[in-house]
């Protein structure tokens, strides 16, 4: 019952949240996916999955920061997951509640929408991150079975990796875009 109430409150909050934050968060999220995905796809095509993994390990944080800076000092963007590859992308306690509510919606056939929260003078938009590209499955799918050399390198770079076993269409986590709340 608590989960249902929490999910209802979160959904209600997102329905009534200001549309301009949601629109901007979608723009920032799209830019992040284009930046990360484009660079990884190029590396994957040129040098294969192990090289793409190494590239991601070395550059994902900087590319994410670059997108944040592109939109100004009052916007921060990051990726979170309940099953992170990089511990830096682990969801906080509050973020985990949001992700679990998205998972619950997803499990019952409801495609999760952006969830918007106002907190401490900030507006936080959680955009569900759903696996839609075959390139994502290379490193996040059944890697141990399909790419043993890649699986070994994942374990080498990320000893606590939890980010495999996904299928196309699975909920991977969320992109979180945080805005300083606009003064009225």
BAVOPA-653703 format. One record per residue: residue number from 1; residue in three letters; x, y, z of N, C-alpha, C in turn. Coordinates in nm, 3 decimals. Example, Ala and Ser with C-alpha at 12.3 -4.5 7.8 and 13.67 -1.06 7.14 Angstrom:
resi_resn_n.u_n.v_n.w_ca.u_ca.v_ca.w_c.u_c.v_c.w
1_ALA_1.319_-0.569_0.780_1.230_-0.450_0.780_1.320_-0.330_0.780 .
2_SER_1.285_-0.225_0.708_1.367_-0.106_0.714_1.290_0.003_0.787 .
***
This chain:
resi_resn_n.u_n.v_n.w_ca.u_ca.v_ca.w_c.u_c.v_c.w
1_UNK_0.082_-0.118_0.000_0.000_0.000_0.000_0.088_0.127_0.000 .
2_UNK_0.199_0.123_0.078_0.290_0.237_0.082_0.346_0.267_-0.056 .
3_UNK_0.384_0.160_-0.130_0.439_0.179_-0.263_0.338_0.245_-0.355 .
4_UNK_0.213_0.200_-0.346_0.108_0.255_-0.430_0.086_0.402_-0.399 .
5_UNK_0.082_0.436_-0.272_0.064_0.576_-0.232_0.181_0.660_-0.278 .
6_UNK_0.304_0.609_-0.257_0.424_0.681_-0.298_0.424_0.702_-0.449 .
7_UNK_0.396_0.596_-0.523_0.392_0.605_-0.668_0.287_0.706_-0.712 .
8_UNK_0.171_0.704_-0.650_0.064_0.799_-0.684_0.107_0.942_-0.657 .
9_UNK_0.174_0.964_-0.544_0.221_1.099_-0.512_0.325_1.146_-0.611 .
10_UNK_0.416_1.059_-0.647_0.520_1.096_-0.742_0.459_1.128_-0.878 .
11_UNK_0.367_1.044_-0.924_0.302_1.067_-1.052_0.223_1.197_-1.048 .
12_UNK_0.150_1.221_-0.939_0.072_1.344_-0.926_0.164_1.466_-0.929 .
13_UNK_0.278_1.456_-0.862_0.374_1.565_-0.862_0.421_1.594_-1.003 .
14_UNK_0.450_1.490_-1.079_0.500_1.511_-1.215_0.393_1.570_-1.305 .
15_UNK_0.266_1.536_-1.282_0.158_1.588_-1.365_0.144_1.738_-1.347 .
16_UNK_0.161_1.786_-1.224_0.140_1.927_-1.195_0.267_2.012_-1.201 .
17_UNK_0.379_1.952_-1.230_0.505_2.027_-1.232_0.508_2.122_-1.353 .
18_UNK_0.595_2.218_-1.343_0.604_2.317_-1.451_0.659_2.254_-1.577 .
19_UNK_0.590_2.279_-1.687_0.622_2.218_-1.815_0.757_2.264_-1.871 .
20_UNK_0.800_2.386_-1.843_0.926_2.433_-1.902_1.046_2.356_-1.848 .
21_UNK_1.044_2.316_-1.721_1.152_2.234_-1.666_1.154_2.097_-1.736 .
22_UNK_1.037_2.040_-1.754_1.027_1.910_-1.818_1.079_1.917_-1.962 .
23_UNK_1.039_2.020_-2.033_1.082_2.037_-2.171_1.235_2.054_-2.179 .
24_UNK_1.289_2.137_-2.091_1.434_2.160_-2.091_1.508_2.032_-2.050 .
25_UNK_1.454_1.958_-1.954_1.517_1.832_-1.911_1.521_1.733_-2.027 .
26_UNK_1.414_1.728_-2.105_1.414_1.639_-2.222_1.521_1.680_-2.322 .
27_UNK_1.538_1.810_-2.341_1.641_1.861_-2.432_1.781_1.825_-2.382 .
28_UNK_1.805_1.846_-2.253_1.937_1.815_-2.194_1.964_1.665_-2.201 .
29_UNK_1.863_1.584_-2.168_1.878_1.438_-2.171_1.909_1.389_-2.312 .
30_UNK_1.839_1.445_-2.408_1.862_1.407_-2.548_2.005_1.441_-2.589 .
31_UNK_2.053_1.558_-2.547_2.190_1.599_-2.577_2.291_1.504_-2.512 .
32_UNK_2.264_1.465_-2.388_2.355_1.373_-2.319_2.360_1.238_-2.392 .
33_UNK_2.244_1.184_-2.427_2.241_1.055_-2.496_2.308_1.065_-2.633 .
34_UNK_2.288_1.177_-2.702_2.350_1.197_-2.833_2.502_1.205_-2.817 .
35_UNK_2.549_1.278_-2.715_2.693_1.294_-2.692_2.757_1.162_-2.653 .
36_UNK_2.703_1.097_-2.550_2.761_0.968_-2.505_2.745_0.862_-2.613 .
37_UNK_2.623_0.848_-2.663_2.595_0.744_-2.761_2.673_0.761_-2.890 .
38_UNK_2.680_0.884_-2.938_2.753_0.910_-3.063_2.900_0.876_-3.051 .
39_UNK_2.960_0.917_-2.941_3.102_0.888_-2.920_3.126_0.738_-2.901 .
40_UNK_3.039_0.674_-2.825_3.056_0.529_-2.803_3.034_0.450_-2.932 .
41_UNK_2.934_0.490_-3.008_2.904_0.421_-3.134_3.023_0.432_-3.230 .
42_UNK_3.083_0.551_-3.236_3.199_0.572_-3.322_3.316_0.484_-3.277 .
43_UNK_3.340_0.480_-3.148_3.449_0.398_-3.094_3.422_0.249_-3.115 .
44_UNK_3.299_0.210_-3.095_3.258_0.071_-3.114_3.280_0.027_-3.259 .
45_UNK_3.237_0.111_-3.351_3.251_0.081_-3.494_3.398_0.077_-3.537 .
46_UNK_3.477_0.170_-3.485_3.618_0.179_-3.525_3.707_0.073_-3.461 .
47_UNK_3.683_0.046_-3.331_3.779_-0.036_-3.257_3.720_-0.151_-3.177 .
48_UNK_3.589_-0.170_-3.182_3.528_-0.285_-3.116_3.481_-0.256_-2.973 .
49_UNK_3.411_-0.355_-2.915_3.348_-0.335_-2.784_3.443_-0.312_-2.667 .
50_UNK_3.557_-0.379_-2.664_3.650_-0.361_-2.552_3.703_-0.219_-2.553 .
51_UNK_3.738_-0.169_-2.670_3.786_-0.032_-2.681_3.676_0.068_-2.644 .
52_UNK_3.552_0.041_-2.687_3.439_0.129_-2.652_3.418_0.132_-2.501 .
53_UNK_3.432_0.017_-2.437_3.419_0.011_-2.291_3.527_0.096_-2.224 .
54_UNK_3.649_0.083_-2.269_3.759_0.162_-2.214_3.737_0.312_-2.238 .
55_UNK_3.688_0.344_-2.357_3.658_0.483_-2.390_3.551_0.537_-2.294 .
56_UNK_3.448_0.460_-2.273_3.339_0.501_-2.184_3.393_0.521_-2.042 .
57_UNK_3.473_0.426_-1.996_3.530_0.434_-1.863_3.613_0.562_-1.845 .
58_UNK_3.687_0.598_-1.947_3.776_0.713_-1.939_3.705_0.847_-1.965 .
59_UNK_3.593_0.844_-2.041_3.536_0.970_-2.089_3.392_1.000_-2.051 .
60_UNK_3.315_0.904_-2.003_3.172_0.927_-1.978_3.148_1.042_-1.880 .
61_UNK_3.223_1.046_-1.773_3.204_1.152_-1.674_3.232_1.289_-1.735 .
62_UNK_3.344_1.302_-1.808_3.379_1.429_-1.870_3.278_1.472_-1.975 .
63_UNK_3.228_1.377_-2.054_3.127_1.410_-2.154_2.997_1.456_-2.088 .
64_UNK_2.962_1.393_-1.975_2.843_1.433_-1.901_2.861_1.575_-1.846 .
65_UNK_2.978_1.603_-1.791_3.008_1.738_-1.741_3.002_1.841_-1.853 .
66_UNK_3.050_1.803_-1.969_3.049_1.893_-2.085_2.905_1.932_-2.120 .
67_UNK_2.815_1.835_-2.117_2.674_1.864_-2.145_2.617_1.955_-2.037 .
68_UNK_2.647_1.927_-1.911_2.600_2.014_-1.802_2.645_2.158_-1.825 .
69_UNK_2.772_2.177_-1.856_2.827_2.311_-1.874_2.768_2.380_-1.996 .
70_UNK_2.734_2.304_-2.098_2.675_2.362_-2.218_2.545_2.436_-2.185 .
71_UNK_2.474_2.386_-2.087_2.344_2.444_-2.053_2.352_2.546_-1.939 .
72_UNK_2.469_2.574_-1.890_2.486_2.678_-1.790_2.506_2.626_-1.650 .
73_UNK_2.548_2.717_-1.563_2.584_2.678_-1.427_2.464_2.643_-1.340 .
74_UNK_2.344_2.672_-1.385_2.226_2.644_-1.304_2.160_2.511_-1.339 .
75_UNK_2.229_2.431_-1.420_2.177_2.299_-1.457_2.286_2.195_-1.433 .
76_UNK_2.246_2.084_-1.372_2.338_1.972_-1.351_2.272_1.847_-1.409 .
77_UNK_2.348_1.763_-1.475_2.294_1.640_-1.533_2.381_1.522_-1.490 .
78_UNK_2.315_1.410_-1.463_2.387_1.288_-1.427_2.301_1.167_-1.462 .
79_UNK_2.363_1.050_-1.458_2.292_0.924_-1.479_2.292_0.847_-1.348 .
80_UNK_2.179_0.779_-1.320_2.171_0.697_-1.199_2.110_0.562_-1.234 .
81_UNK_2.138_0.463_-1.149_2.085_0.329_-1.169_2.081_0.254_-1.036 .
82_UNK_1.990_0.160_-1.028_1.989_0.068_-0.914_2.091_-0.043_-0.936 .
83_UNK_2.131_-0.062_-1.062_2.232_-0.162_-1.098_2.344_-0.092_-1.176 .
84_UNK_2.424_-0.013_-1.104_2.526_0.066_-1.174_2.647_-0.016_-1.218 .
85_UNK_2.710_0.032_-1.321_2.840_-0.022_-1.361_2.946_0.053_-1.281 .
86_UNK_2.937_0.183_-1.282_3.028_0.269_-1.209_2.960_0.309_-1.078 .
87_UNK_3.023_0.285_-0.964_2.961_0.322_-0.836_2.920_0.470_-0.828 .
88_UNK_2.985_0.555_-0.907_2.950_0.698_-0.908_2.808_0.721_-0.961 .
89_UNK_2.753_0.622_-1.031_2.618_0.632_-1.086_2.514_0.562_-0.999 .
90_UNK_2.552_0.525_-0.878_2.457_0.462_-0.785_2.353_0.564_-0.742 .
91_UNK_2.230_0.519_-0.733_2.122_0.606_-0.687_2.135_0.628_-0.537 .
92_UNK_2.112_0.752_-0.494_2.106_0.781_-0.350_1.979_0.717_-0.295 .
93_UNK_1.961_0.726_-0.165_1.842_0.669_-0.102_1.714_0.728_-0.162 .
94_UNK_1.707_0.861_-0.174_1.590_0.928_-0.232_1.573_0.893_-0.380 .
95_UNK_1.684_0.889_-0.453_1.679_0.855_-0.595_1.634_0.711_-0.615 .
96_UNK_1.675_0.622_-0.526_1.635_0.481_-0.535_1.484_0.467_-0.522 .
97_UNK_1.422_0.548_-0.438_1.276_0.544_-0.425_1.210_0.580_-0.557 .
98_UNK_1.263_0.682_-0.623_1.210_0.724_-0.753_1.228_0.611_-0.855 .
99_UNK_1.349_0.555_-0.861_1.375_0.448_-0.959_1.289_0.325_-0.933 .
100_UNK_1.271_0.291_-0.806_1.186_0.175_-0.773_1.043_0.199_-0.814 .
101_UNK_0.995_0.323_-0.800_0.858_0.351_-0.843_0.847_0.343_-0.995 .
102_UNK_0.951_0.385_-1.067_0.953_0.370_-1.213_0.950_0.222_-1.249 .
103_UNK_1.030_0.142_-1.178_1.032_-0.002_-1.205_0.895_-0.066_-1.182 .
104_UNK_0.828_-0.025_-1.074_0.695_-0.079_-1.044_0.597_-0.046_-1.156 .
105_UNK_0.601_0.076_-1.205_0.515_0.116_-1.317_0.548_0.030_-1.439 .
106_UNK_0.676_0.015_-1.466_0.722_-0.060_-1.582_0.676_-0.206_-1.575 .
107_UNK_0.684_-0.264_-1.455_0.646_-0.405_-1.436_0.498_-0.431_-1.463 .
108_UNK_0.414_-0.331_-1.438_0.270_-0.349_-1.461_0.227_-0.295_-1.598 .
109_UNK_0.326_-0.268_-1.684_0.295_-0.230_-1.821_0.272_-0.082_-1.844 .
110_UNK_0.304_0.001_-1.745_0.290_0.145_-1.760_0.427_0.203_-1.793 .
111_UNK_0.438_0.264_-1.910_0.566_0.323_-1.948_0.592_0.444_-1.858 .
112_UNK_0.701_0.439_-1.779_0.727_0.550_-1.688_0.753_0.680_-1.764 .
113_UNK_0.702_0.786_-1.711_0.722_0.921_-1.765_0.823_0.993_-1.676 .
114_UNK_0.862_1.111_-1.718_0.949_1.192_-1.634_0.882_1.217_-1.500 .
115_UNK_0.961_1.212_-1.396_0.913_1.244_-1.262_0.983_1.372_-1.220 .
116_UNK_0.903_1.468_-1.174_0.958_1.598_-1.139_0.935_1.623_-0.991 .
117_UNK_1.042_1.668_-0.926_1.038_1.690_-0.781_1.095_1.828_-0.751 .
118_UNK_1.032_1.899_-0.661_1.085_2.026_-0.613_1.140_2.001_-0.474 .
119_UNK_1.267_2.041_-0.453_1.332_2.012_-0.326_1.447_2.110_-0.304 .
120_UNK_1.450_2.169_-0.187_1.561_2.256_-0.147_1.594_2.365_-0.251 .
121_UNK_1.491_2.429_-0.306_1.513_2.537_-0.403_1.556_2.489_-0.540 .
122_UNK_1.538_2.362_-0.565_1.575_2.305_-0.695_1.456_2.229_-0.754 .
123_UNK_1.458_2.216_-0.885_1.362_2.130_-0.955_1.444_2.016_-1.013 .
124_UNK_1.406_1.894_-0.979_1.479_1.776_-1.023_1.389_1.694_-1.114 .
125_UNK_1.438_1.667_-1.235_1.362_1.589_-1.332_1.434_1.457_-1.352 .
126_UNK_1.360_1.348_-1.331_1.410_1.212_-1.349_1.352_1.159_-1.480 .
127_UNK_1.436_1.141_-1.579_1.391_1.090_-1.709_1.429_0.943_-1.718 .
128_UNK_1.329_0.855_-1.733_1.359_0.712_-1.743_1.457_0.684_-1.858 .
129_UNK_1.550_0.597_-1.832_1.649_0.558_-1.932_1.619_0.414_-1.972 .
130_UNK_1.562_0.400_-2.090_1.518_0.269_-2.140_1.612_0.228_-2.253 .
131_UNK_1.655_0.104_-2.251_1.747_0.054_-2.353_1.671_0.040_-2.485 .
132_UNK_1.713_0.121_-2.583_1.647_0.123_-2.714_1.742_0.094_-2.829 .
133_UNK_1.871_0.091_-2.802_1.970_0.073_-2.908_2.042_-0.060_-2.892 .
134_UNK_2.063_-0.128_-3.003_2.134_-0.257_-3.001_2.276_-0.240_-2.948 .
135_UNK_2.336_-0.125_-2.974_2.472_-0.100_-2.926_2.479_-0.107_-2.773 .
136_UNK_2.371_-0.068_-2.705_2.369_-0.072_-2.558_2.377_-0.216_-2.505 .
137_UNK_2.312_-0.306_-2.577_2.306_-0.447_-2.536_2.443_-0.513_-2.543 .
138_UNK_2.530_-0.462_-2.628_2.664_-0.521_-2.639_2.733_-0.522_-2.503 .
139_UNK_2.727_-0.410_-2.431_2.794_-0.400_-2.301_2.701_-0.421_-2.182 .
140_UNK_2.570_-0.413_-2.204_2.476_-0.424_-2.093_2.383_-0.545_-2.102 .
141_UNK_2.398_-0.625_-2.207_2.315_-0.744_-2.223_2.377_-0.865_-2.153 .
142_UNK_2.361_-0.982_-2.213_2.417_-1.105_-2.157_2.563_-1.116_-2.201 .
143_UNK_2.645_-1.033_-2.144_2.784_-1.017_-2.186_2.867_-1.143_-2.160 .
144_UNK_2.850_-1.205_-2.044_2.929_-1.324_-2.010_2.909_-1.434_-2.114 .
145_UNK_2.789_-1.449_-2.162_2.758_-1.553_-2.261_2.802_-1.512_-2.402 .
146_UNK_2.776_-1.388_-2.439_2.797_-1.344_-2.577_2.934_-1.283_-2.606 .
147_UNK_2.997_-1.226_-2.507_3.125_-1.156_-2.527_3.217_-1.180_-2.407 .
148_UNK_3.273_-1.301_-2.392_3.354_-1.331_-2.274_3.476_-1.239_-2.256 .
149_UNK_3.541_-1.199_-2.365_3.656_-1.109_-2.354_3.611_-0.973_-2.300 .
150_UNK_3.496_-0.926_-2.346_3.441_-0.800_-2.297_3.401_-0.813_-2.150 .
151_UNK_3.341_-0.926_-2.115_3.300_-0.950_-1.975_3.422_-0.945_-1.883 .
152_UNK_3.533_-1.000_-1.928_3.656_-0.999_-1.848_3.705_-0.855_-1.829 .
153_UNK_3.698_-0.775_-1.934_3.743_-0.636_-1.925_3.649_-0.552_-1.838 .
154_UNK_3.520_-0.580_-1.845_3.424_-0.512_-1.757_3.460_-0.540_-1.611 .
155_UNK_3.486_-0.666_-1.581_3.522_-0.705_-1.444_3.653_-0.638_-1.401 .
156_UNK_3.745_-0.624_-1.495_3.872_-0.558_-1.467_3.852_-0.409_-1.436 .
157_UNK_3.774_-0.339_-1.518_3.753_-0.196_-1.499_3.651_-0.164_-1.389 .
158_UNK_3.552_-0.252_-1.375_3.443_-0.230_-1.279_3.419_-0.357_-1.197 .
159_UNK_3.500_-0.382_-1.096_3.489_-0.506_-1.019_3.351_-0.527_-0.954 .
160_UNK_3.279_-0.421_-0.926_3.148_-0.433_-0.861_3.033_-0.413_-0.961 .
161_UNK_3.060_-0.435_-1.090_2.959_-0.412_-1.195_2.830_-0.489_-1.169 .
162_UNK_2.718_-0.420_-1.187_2.585_-0.481_-1.176_2.503_-0.454_-1.301 .
163_UNK_2.564_-0.397_-1.405_2.490_-0.342_-1.518_2.484_-0.432_-1.640 .
164_UNK_2.470_-0.562_-1.620_2.454_-0.652_-1.734_2.325_-0.731_-1.717 .
165_UNK_2.290_-0.804_-1.822_2.169_-0.887_-1.817_2.045_-0.816_-1.869 .
166_UNK_2.062_-0.697_-1.923_1.948_-0.622_-1.977_1.908_-0.673_-2.114 .
167_UNK_1.783_-0.646_-2.149_1.730_-0.677_-2.282_1.676_-0.548_-2.342 .
168_UNK_1.654_-0.550_-2.474_1.596_-0.434_-2.541_1.465_-0.396_-2.471 .
169_UNK_1.448_-0.268_-2.447_1.326_-0.218_-2.385_1.328_-0.215_-2.234 .
170_UNK_1.433_-0.269_-2.172_1.441_-0.268_-2.025_1.471_-0.128_-1.972 .
171_UNK_1.421_-0.102_-1.852_1.450_0.021_-1.781_1.589_0.008_-1.720 .
172_UNK_1.681_0.094_-1.760_1.821_0.086_-1.718_1.849_0.174_-1.596 .
173_UNK_1.773_0.282_-1.582_1.794_0.379_-1.475_1.726_0.509_-1.512 .
174_UNK_1.793_0.620_-1.484_1.736_0.750_-1.519_1.847_0.851_-1.543 .
175_UNK_1.812_0.950_-1.623_1.896_1.067_-1.636_1.832_1.170_-1.544 .
176_UNK_1.914_1.230_-1.459_1.863_1.327_-1.362_1.914_1.465_-1.403 .
177_UNK_1.820_1.555_-1.425_1.855_1.693_-1.459_1.805_1.781_-1.345 .
178_UNK_1.898_1.852_-1.281_1.864_1.936_-1.167_1.880_2.083_-1.205 .
179_UNK_1.776_2.159_-1.177_1.773_2.302_-1.208_1.768_2.383_-1.078 .
180_UNK_1.838_2.495_-1.076_1.814_2.593_-0.969_1.676_2.650_-0.999 .
181_UNK_1.590_2.654_-0.899_1.452_2.700_-0.920_1.452_2.848_-0.959 .
182_UNK_1.374_2.877_-1.062_1.362_3.015_-1.110_1.286_3.100_-1.009 .
183_UNK_1.336_3.220_-0.990_1.268_3.315_-0.901_1.151_3.376_-0.977 .
184_UNK_1.040_3.396_-0.905_0.921_3.456_-0.969_0.923_3.606_-0.955 .
***
